[in-house]
Amino acid sequence: MMKVFKTVAAYEKSFPKAVQARLKALREVIRKAAPDAVESISYGMVGYKLVGRPLVYYGGFKNHVGFFAMPSARAAFKKELAKYKNGGKSAIQFQHDEAIPLGLVARMVKYRVKENKARKK
C-alpha cells in the first residue's frame, strides 16, 4: 500500500539522508526553472503543474531517483539522456551512485514550461 504524504517535506523525510539531499536538489532546480508551477504530491511523488497541466514529477526509489518529464521532453533530450536508465514513456532514472545532471534537468523543465504555456494559447 502506498504511503500518503500531505507535504513535500514529509515525503522527502521518508527517505534516507543521502536520498533526501538528492530530492531536495531536484526540487530546488525545478522550482527555479518553473517558479510559477504549482507543487503537490501526486501519484505518490512530487508533481508540478503549470497552467493547469502536468509539468514534471520526481520521486525517490530504493536504487534511484526518478524524474518524469513527459514523453515530449524525453524525446527532445534523447541524446543527452542516453546514458541514463529509463522506463515507460517519460521516466528517467538517476541511480544513487551517479550524480544527477541538474543542468540537464533545468533545461528539460524549461522546455516543458514552454510547452505548457504554448498549449494555453
C-alpha positions as a LaTeX table, in Angstrom:
\begin{tabular}{lrrr}
\hline
Residue & $x$ (\AA) & $y$ (\AA) & $z$ (\AA) \\
\hline
Met1 & 0.00 & 0.00 & 0.00 \\
Met2 & 1.34 & 3.42 & $-0.98$ \\
Lys3 & 2.02 & 5.89 & 1.83 \\
Val4 & 0.10 & 9.13 & 1.59 \\
Phe5 & 2.06 & 12.31 & 2.24 \\
Lys6 & 0.49 & 15.71 & 2.82 \\
Thr7 & 3.62 & 17.78 & 2.15 \\
Val8 & 6.75 & 17.58 & 0.06 \\
Ala9 & 8.82 & 17.94 & 3.23 \\
Ala10 & 7.13 & 14.87 & 4.75 \\
Tyr11 & 7.70 & 12.96 & 1.54 \\
Glu12 & 11.40 & 13.85 & 1.47 \\
Lys13 & 11.86 & 12.97 & 5.15 \\
Ser14 & 10.62 & 9.44 & 4.48 \\
Phe15 & 13.92 & 8.68 & 2.70 \\
Pro16 & 17.47 & 8.18 & 3.99 \\
Lys17 & 19.51 & 11.40 & 4.36 \\
Ala18 & 21.52 & 10.86 & 1.16 \\
Val19 & 18.34 & 10.41 & $-0.89$ \\
Gln20 & 16.74 & 13.41 & 0.83 \\
Ala21 & 19.62 & 15.57 & $-0.40$ \\
Arg22 & 19.10 & 14.34 & $-3.97$ \\
Leu23 & 15.35 & 15.00 & $-3.81$ \\
Lys24 & 15.91 & 18.48 & $-2.37$ \\
Ala25 & 18.39 & 19.29 & $-5.14$ \\
Leu26 & 15.82 & 18.30 & $-7.78$ \\
Arg27 & 13.12 & 20.31 & $-6.06$ \\
Glu28 & 15.33 & 23.41 & $-5.96$ \\
Val29 & 16.21 & 23.14 & $-9.66$ \\
Ile30 & 12.59 & 22.60 & $-10.68$ \\
Arg31 & 11.29 & 25.48 & $-8.58$ \\
Lys32 & 13.93 & 27.81 & $-10.00$ \\
Ala33 & 13.23 & 26.74 & $-13.61$ \\
Ala34 & 9.44 & 26.90 & $-13.15$ \\
Pro35 & 8.73 & 29.41 & $-10.37$ \\
Asp36 & 5.03 & 29.67 & $-11.29$ \\
Ala37 & 4.40 & 25.93 & $-11.20$ \\
Val38 & 2.09 & 24.54 & $-8.53$ \\
Glu39 & 3.72 & 21.87 & $-6.38$ \\
Ser40 & 1.83 & 18.91 & $-4.92$ \\
Ile41 & 2.03 & 15.25 & $-4.07$ \\
Ser42 & 0.54 & 13.31 & $-6.96$ \\
Tyr43 & 0.79 & 9.62 & $-7.92$ \\
Gly44 & 2.83 & 9.11 & $-4.74$ \\
Met45 & 5.54 & 11.51 & $-5.95$ \\
Val46 & 6.23 & 15.22 & $-6.06$ \\
Gly47 & 4.42 & 16.75 & $-9.01$ \\
Tyr48 & 4.24 & 20.14 & $-10.64$ \\
Lys49 & 1.54 & 21.66 & $-12.78$ \\
Leu50 & 1.65 & 24.80 & $-14.86$ \\
Val51 & $-1.40$ & 26.43 & $-16.42$ \\
Gly52 & $-3.44$ & 23.50 & $-15.16$ \\
Arg53 & $-1.36$ & 20.88 & $-16.97$ \\
Pro54 & 1.19 & 18.38 & $-15.65$ \\
Leu55 & 4.72 & 19.73 & $-15.96$ \\
Val56 & 7.16 & 17.25 & $-14.33$ \\
Tyr57 & 7.28 & 14.77 & $-11.45$ \\
Tyr58 & 10.05 & 13.27 & $-9.37$ \\
Gly59 & 10.27 & 10.57 & $-6.77$ \\
Gly60 & 12.63 & 8.57 & $-4.63$ \\
Phe61 & 13.05 & 4.84 & $-5.05$ \\
Lys62 & 15.24 & 2.16 & $-3.48$ \\
Asn63 & 18.04 & 2.36 & $-6.06$ \\
His64 & 17.40 & 5.62 & $-7.90$ \\
Val65 & 15.63 & 8.94 & $-8.11$ \\
Gly66 & 13.06 & 9.02 & $-10.87$ \\
Phe67 & 12.43 & 12.13 & $-12.94$ \\
Phe68 & 9.37 & 12.21 & $-15.15$ \\
Ala69 & 9.39 & 14.98 & $-17.75$ \\
Met70 & 6.68 & 13.73 & $-20.09$ \\
Pro71 & 7.42 & 11.88 & $-23.34$ \\
Ser72 & 7.99 & 15.08 & $-25.31$ \\
Ala73 & 10.89 & 16.25 & $-23.14$ \\
Arg74 & 12.43 & 12.81 & $-23.01$ \\
Ala75 & 12.35 & 12.69 & $-26.81$ \\
Ala76 & 13.73 & 16.22 & $-27.16$ \\
Phe77 & 16.72 & 15.43 & $-24.92$ \\
Lys78 & 17.18 & 11.84 & $-26.11$ \\
Lys79 & 20.92 & 12.13 & $-26.87$ \\
Glu80 & 21.74 & 13.73 & $-23.51$ \\
Leu81 & 19.66 & 11.13 & $-21.67$ \\
Ala82 & 21.12 & 8.12 & $-23.49$ \\
Lys83 & 23.48 & 7.21 & $-20.65$ \\
Tyr84 & 20.70 & 7.10 & $-18.04$ \\
Lys85 & 18.36 & 4.20 & $-17.41$ \\
Asn86 & 14.77 & 4.89 & $-18.34$ \\
Gly87 & 11.43 & 3.25 & $-18.17$ \\
Gly88 & 8.00 & 3.89 & $-19.55$ \\
Lys89 & 7.29 & 6.85 & $-21.79$ \\
Ser90 & 8.71 & 9.61 & $-19.61$ \\
Ala91 & 10.72 & 8.07 & $-16.77$ \\
Ile92 & 14.42 & 8.77 & $-16.35$ \\
Gln93 & 16.31 & 7.04 & $-13.56$ \\
Phe94 & 19.28 & 8.61 & $-11.82$ \\
Gln95 & 20.93 & 5.79 & $-9.89$ \\
His96 & 22.02 & 6.66 & $-6.36$ \\
Asp97 & 25.66 & 6.04 & $-7.24$ \\
Glu98 & 25.66 & 8.67 & $-10.02$ \\
Ala99 & 25.30 & 12.44 & $-9.94$ \\
Ile100 & 22.01 & 13.95 & $-11.05$ \\
Pro101 & 22.62 & 16.17 & $-14.10$ \\
Leu102 & 20.92 & 19.21 & $-12.59$ \\
Gly103 & 21.72 & 21.46 & $-15.55$ \\
Leu104 & 20.03 & 18.99 & $-17.89$ \\
Val105 & 17.05 & 18.74 & $-15.54$ \\
Ala106 & 16.73 & 22.54 & $-15.54$ \\
Arg107 & 16.77 & 22.64 & $-19.35$ \\
Met108 & 14.13 & 19.92 & $-19.52$ \\
Val109 & 11.88 & 21.74 & $-17.06$ \\
Lys110 & 12.22 & 24.98 & $-19.05$ \\
Tyr111 & 11.36 & 23.04 & $-22.20$ \\
Arg112 & 8.21 & 21.73 & $-20.51$ \\
Val113 & 7.32 & 25.24 & $-19.27$ \\
Lys114 & 7.40 & 26.49 & $-22.87$ \\
Glu115 & 5.27 & 23.56 & $-24.00$ \\
Asn116 & 2.64 & 24.12 & $-21.32$ \\
Lys117 & 2.47 & 27.86 & $-21.95$ \\
Ala118 & 2.17 & 27.31 & $-25.70$ \\
Arg119 & $-0.77$ & 24.94 & $-25.17$ \\
Lys120 & $-2.51$ & 27.54 & $-23.03$ \\
Lys121 & $-2.95$ & 29.86 & $-26.02$ \\
\hline
\end{tabular}
